Amino acid sequence: MKDVTKGLTISPSAPLTPFQQERPRLSPNHLLELVTRLCLFKAERWGRRALFYEKHRDYFPRLSASRFVSRCRSLEARYRALAQLMFLIPADERLVPVHAVGVRRT
C-alpha cells in the first residue's frame, strides 16, 4: 500500500488562540460612535415603550393615565438630544486617550 500523503507537509505550530492574538485597541472616536448608537438605541426603546402603553391604553389604564408615558417621552427626547450632541462634536475635539502622569510631592 502506497502512502498518498508523502508530499504533504504539516506545520507543527498551532494556530493562535484569541487570547494569544494581540487585540486591536478601539479608537476614542470609535468609542464615541458606540456611545452615540447606544443613546439612539435607548431613545428608540423609550419611544417604543411609550407608544406601546399609549396604544394599549385599555389594558394598562393606570400606566397610561399616570406620568409614566410622559416620562418615557421625555427620556426619549433626552437620549436623542444627547446622541445628536455627541454626533456633532468635531473629530479634532473628540475624546483622546490621556496617560496618567505621576504627581510628585516635594
N, CA and C of each residue as an Amber inpcrd file, in Angstrom:
protein
   318
   0.8450000  -1.1670000   0.0000000   0.0000000   0.0000000   0.0000000
   0.8950000   1.2380000   0.0000000   0.6210000   2.1200000  -0.9190000
   1.4290000   3.3080000  -1.0900000   0.8190000   4.4720000  -0.3100000
   1.6730000   5.2620000   0.3910000   1.1830000   6.4040000   1.1690000
   0.9760000   7.5940000   0.2370000  -0.2500000   8.0840000   0.1550000
  -0.5770000   9.1830000  -0.7440000  -0.2250000  10.5400000  -0.1320000
  -0.0030000  10.6130000   1.1500000   0.2530000  11.8840000   1.8110000
   1.7450000  12.1800000   1.9580000   2.6110000  11.5200000   1.1670000
   4.0460000  11.7360000   1.3060000   4.4520000  13.1760000   1.0120000
   3.8680000  13.7840000   0.0250000   4.2390000  15.1400000  -0.3530000
   3.6490000  16.2140000   0.5440000   2.7880000  15.8590000   1.4530000
   2.0890000  16.8160000   2.3140000   2.9430000  17.1540000   3.5320000
   3.1370000  18.4320000   3.7680000   3.8970000  18.8730000   4.9310000
   2.9370000  19.5240000   5.9110000   2.9670000  19.0720000   7.1420000
   2.1020000  19.6230000   8.1720000   2.9600000  20.4520000   9.1160000
   2.5710000  21.6770000   9.3140000   3.3080000  22.5730000  10.1950000
   3.0190000  22.2120000  11.6460000   4.0570000  22.1020000  12.4690000
   3.8190000  21.7310000  13.8600000   3.2570000  22.8750000  14.7160000
   3.3120000  24.0910000  14.2010000   2.8230000  25.2140000  15.0040000
   1.3010000  25.2180000  15.0090000   0.7700000  25.4500000  16.1620000
  -0.6860000  25.5080000  16.3230000  -1.1550000  26.9190000  16.0190000
  -2.3720000  27.0740000  15.5180000  -2.8810000  28.4310000  15.2780000
  -3.0480000  29.1790000  16.5970000  -2.9250000  30.4760000  16.5240000
  -3.0460000  31.3000000  17.7280000  -4.4900000  31.3220000  18.2060000
  -4.6490000  31.2210000  19.4980000  -5.9830000  31.3210000  20.0800000
  -6.3320000  32.7980000  20.2070000  -7.5950000  33.1210000  20.4090000
  -7.9740000  34.5390000  20.5410000  -7.2580000  35.2520000  21.6840000
  -6.8970000  34.5150000  22.7470000  -6.2150000  35.1560000  23.8670000
  -4.7460000  35.4280000  23.5560000  -4.1580000  34.6530000  22.6450000
  -2.7580000  34.8550000  22.2980000  -2.5840000  35.9610000  21.2640000
  -3.6050000  36.2250000  20.4960000  -3.5110000  37.2600000  19.4770000
  -3.5830000  38.6270000  20.1330000  -2.9270000  39.5840000  19.5150000
  -2.9770000  40.9420000  20.0430000  -4.3150000  41.5560000  19.6750000
  -5.0050000  42.0660000  20.6830000  -6.3140000  42.6720000  20.4410000
  -6.1290000  44.0890000  19.9350000  -6.8520000  44.4440000  18.8980000
  -6.7570000  45.8370000  18.4400000  -7.4560000  46.7610000  19.4270000
  -6.8300000  47.8630000  19.7390000  -7.4270000  48.8260000  20.6650000
  -8.4160000  49.6910000  19.9020000  -9.5360000  49.9500000  20.5290000
 -10.5540000  50.7830000  19.9000000 -10.1330000  52.2430000  20.0030000
 -10.3540000  52.9610000  18.9350000 -10.0190000  54.3780000  18.9570000
 -11.0790000  55.1330000  19.7490000 -10.7310000  56.2650000  20.3280000
 -11.7290000  57.0510000  21.0710000 -12.9070000  57.4770000  20.1910000
 -12.6390000  57.7340000  18.9110000 -13.7450000  58.0950000  18.0100000
 -14.7030000  56.9260000  17.8430000 -14.1450000  55.7230000  17.7990000
 -14.9880000  54.5400000  17.6750000 -15.8440000  54.3740000  18.9350000
 -15.2380000  54.6160000  20.0870000 -15.9870000  54.5180000  21.3390000
 -17.0960000  55.5600000  21.3950000 -16.8120000  56.7500000  20.8910000
 -17.8200000  57.8030000  20.8720000 -18.9840000  57.4210000  19.9520000
 -18.6730000  56.7800000  18.8340000 -19.7290000  56.3100000  17.9310000
 -20.5670000  55.2230000  18.6010000 -19.9120000  54.3560000  19.3720000
 -20.6620000  53.3200000  20.0820000 -21.6050000  53.9250000  21.1140000
 -21.1390000  54.9320000  21.8240000 -21.9890000  55.5970000  22.8140000
 -23.1500000  56.3010000  22.1150000 -22.8780000  56.9050000  20.9680000
 -23.9440000  57.5660000  20.2020000 -24.9960000  56.5560000  19.7730000
 -24.5540000  55.4000000  19.2920000 -25.5050000  54.3580000  18.8830000
 -26.3000000  53.8400000  20.0740000 -25.6250000  53.7250000  21.2140000
 -26.3290000  53.2730000  22.4140000 -27.4010000  54.2710000  22.8230000
 -27.0910000  55.5560000  22.7400000 -28.0880000  56.5820000  23.0790000
 -29.2720000  56.5360000  22.1220000 -28.9990000  56.3460000  20.8320000
 -30.0910000  56.2360000  19.8690000 -30.9360000  54.9950000  20.1250000
 -30.2760000  53.9020000  20.4680000 -30.9990000  52.6680000  20.7760000
 -31.9110000  52.8750000  21.9820000 -31.3810000  53.5110000  23.0260000
 -32.1910000  53.7570000  24.2270000 -33.3420000  54.7060000  23.9270000
 -33.1070000  55.7140000  23.0810000 -34.1860000  56.6370000  22.7120000
 -35.3050000  55.8930000  21.9860000 -34.9310000  55.0270000  21.0570000
 -35.9470000  54.2550000  20.3370000 -36.6930000  53.3170000  21.2760000
 -35.9710000  52.7520000  22.2190000 -36.5990000  51.8410000  23.1750000
 -37.6190000  52.5710000  24.0560000 -37.2710000  53.7680000  24.5700000
 -38.2240000  54.5360000  25.3730000 -39.4070000  54.9830000  24.5310000
 -39.1590000  55.3220000  23.2580000 -40.2520000  55.7030000  22.3700000
 -41.2080000  54.5520000  22.1110000 -40.6420000  53.3570000  21.8910000
 -41.4850000  52.1780000  21.6780000 -42.2880000  51.8360000  22.9210000
 -41.6730000  52.0040000  24.0910000 -42.3750000  51.7200000  25.3400000
 -43.5590000  52.6760000  25.5280000 -43.3340000  53.9580000  25.2750000
 -44.4190000  54.9370000  25.4050000 -45.5260000  54.6460000  24.3990000
 -45.1440000  54.3190000  23.1760000 -46.1280000  54.0090000  22.1400000
 -46.9490000  52.7730000  22.5090000 -46.2800000  51.7810000  23.0840000
 -46.9750000  50.5670000  23.4850000 -48.0600000  50.8690000  24.5090000
 -47.7270000  51.6470000  25.5510000 -48.7120000  51.9390000  26.5920000
 -49.7900000  52.9000000  26.1000000 -49.4640000  53.7620000  25.1540000
 -50.4960000  54.6160000  24.5650000 -51.4410000  53.8010000  23.6970000
 -50.8880000  52.8440000  22.9800000 -51.6900000  52.0140000  22.0790000
 -52.6210000  51.0770000  22.8590000 -52.1170000  50.5310000  23.9510000
 -52.8900000  49.5810000  24.7550000 -53.3890000  50.2390000  26.0340000
 -53.9710000  51.3910000  25.8660000 -54.4870000  52.1750000  26.9890000
 -55.5780000  51.4330000  27.7590000 -56.3600000  50.6170000  27.0540000
 -57.4470000  49.8790000  27.7080000 -56.9230000  48.8060000  28.6660000
 -55.7850000  48.2120000  28.3300000 -55.2300000  47.1420000  29.1540000
 -54.3970000  47.6750000  30.3260000 -53.8220000  48.8530000  30.1560000
 -52.9790000  49.4490000  31.2000000 -53.4790000  50.8520000  31.5360000
 -54.6520000  50.9720000  32.1410000 -55.2130000  52.3140000  32.3720000
 -54.4000000  53.1500000  33.3590000 -53.8520000  52.5180000  34.3910000
 -53.0870000  53.2900000  35.3720000 -51.7880000  53.8250000  34.7910000
 -51.0790000  52.9700000  34.0760000 -49.8070000  53.4160000  33.5000000
 -50.0060000  54.4640000  32.4230000 -51.0210000  54.2850000  31.5960000
 -51.2290000  55.2450000  30.5180000 -51.7810000  56.5740000  31.0310000
 -52.4740000  56.5590000  32.1720000 -53.0130000  57.7990000  32.7220000
 -52.0210000  58.5010000  33.6500000 -51.0060000  57.7880000  34.0970000
 -50.0450000  58.3930000  35.0260000 -48.9660000  59.1550000  34.2480000
 -47.9620000  59.6010000  34.9610000 -46.8690000  60.3510000  34.3350000
 -45.8800000  59.4420000  33.6170000 -46.1200000  58.1350000  33.6460000
 -45.1670000  57.1830000  33.0930000 -44.9250000  57.4110000  31.6020000
 -45.9880000  57.5860000  30.8300000 -45.8510000  57.7610000  29.3810000
 -45.1410000  59.0800000  29.0710000 -45.4830000  60.1300000  29.7970000
 -44.7860000  61.4020000  29.5540000 -43.3220000  61.3130000  29.9500000
 -43.0240000  60.5440000  30.9860000 -41.6270000  60.3440000  31.3830000
 -40.8800000  59.5570000  30.3170000 -41.5230000  58.5650000  29.7300000
 -40.9040000  57.8100000  28.6330000 -40.5910000  58.7360000  27.4680000
 -41.5320000  59.6050000  27.1290000 -41.3230000  60.5490000  26.0270000
 -40.1880000  61.5230000  26.3330000 -40.1140000  61.9920000  27.5850000
 -39.0370000  62.9320000  27.9270000 -37.6850000  62.2320000  27.9040000
 -37.6240000  60.9650000  28.3450000 -36.3660000  60.2150000  28.2720000
 -35.9630000  59.9710000  26.8250000 -36.9430000  59.6920000  25.9830000
 -36.6530000  59.5170000  24.5540000 -36.0510000  60.7930000  23.9760000
 -36.6420000  61.9300000  24.2950000 -36.1460000  63.2050000  23.7750000
 -34.7510000  63.5140000  24.2980000 -34.4980000  63.2130000  25.5600000
 -33.1730000  63.4860000  26.1280000 -32.1030000  62.6030000  25.5190000
 -32.4020000  61.3270000  25.3370000 -31.4180000  60.4350000  24.7170000
 -31.1460000  60.8480000  23.2760000 -32.1800000  61.2570000  22.5490000
 -31.9660000  61.7230000  21.1720000 -31.1140000  62.9900000  21.1470000
 -31.3780000  63.9050000  22.0630000 -30.5880000  65.1410000  22.1310000
 -29.1360000  64.8340000  22.4780000 -28.9290000  63.8980000  23.3950000
 -27.5660000  63.5200000  23.7650000 -26.8360000  62.8830000  22.5940000
 -27.5170000  62.0060000  21.8630000 -26.9000000  61.3720000  20.6980000
 -26.5720000  62.4040000  19.6280000 -27.4650000  63.3600000  19.4220000
 -27.2150000  64.4000000  18.4260000 -26.0540000  65.2820000  18.8540000
 -25.9690000  65.5940000  20.1280000 -24.8730000  66.4080000  20.6390000
 -23.5390000  65.6930000  20.4780000 -23.5030000  64.4140000  20.7590000
 -22.2640000  63.6440000  20.6240000 -21.8680000  63.4910000  19.1710000
 -22.8600000  63.4050000  18.2840000 -22.5740000  63.2740000  16.8590000
 -21.9870000  64.5620000  16.3000000 -22.3720000  65.6850000  16.8700000
 -21.9300000  66.9790000  16.3460000 -20.5680000  67.4200000  16.8630000
 -19.9850000  66.6700000  17.7950000 -18.6600000  67.0350000  18.2950000
 -17.6590000  66.8580000  17.1640000 -16.8860000  67.8980000  16.8200000
 -15.9040000  67.7660000  15.7350000 -14.8670000  66.7020000  16.0530000
 -14.3090000  66.1100000  15.0030000 -13.3720000  64.9970000  15.1680000
 -12.1230000  65.4080000  15.9420000 -11.6570000  66.6470000  15.7680000
 -10.4390000  67.0480000  16.4650000 -10.6900000  67.3650000  17.9280000
 -11.9360000  67.5180000  18.3300000 -12.2560000  67.8090000  19.7240000
 -12.8180000  66.5880000  20.4480000 -12.7980000  65.4460000  19.7940000
 -13.3330000  64.2480000  20.4350000 -12.3740000  63.7540000  21.5030000
 -12.8180000  62.7680000  22.2220000 -12.0180000  62.2420000  23.3160000
 -10.7140000  61.6320000  22.8110000  -9.6510000  61.8760000  23.5320000
  -8.3550000  61.2800000  23.2110000  -7.8320000  60.6030000  24.4720000
  -7.0840000  59.5120000  24.3060000  -6.5730000  58.8360000  25.4930000
  -5.5220000  59.6940000  26.1780000  -5.5680000  59.7220000  27.4860000
  -4.6170000  60.5100000  28.2760000  -3.9070000  59.5610000  29.2300000
  -2.5940000  59.6360000  29.2330000  -1.8320000  58.8110000  30.1540000
  -1.6950000  59.5410000  31.4760000  -1.8930000  58.8270000  32.5600000
  -1.8030000  59.4550000  33.8830000  -0.3540000  59.8000000  34.1800000
  -0.1530000  60.9900000  34.6170000   1.1820000  61.4460000  34.9780000
   1.2710000  61.4000000  36.5050000   2.3470000  60.8090000  36.9850000
   2.5460000  60.7200000  38.4380000   2.7740000  62.0760000  39.0360000
   2.1170000  62.3400000  40.1130000   2.2660000  63.6190000  40.8000000
   3.4030000  63.4920000  41.7940000   4.3620000  64.4010000  41.6980000
   5.4870000  64.3840000  42.6170000   5.2730000  65.4120000  43.6990000
   5.4290000  64.9700000  44.9100000   5.3160000  65.8840000  46.0370000
   6.7020000  66.1140000  46.6160000   7.0250000  67.3650000  46.7880000
   8.3510000  67.6650000  47.3390000   8.2560000  68.2760000  48.7070000
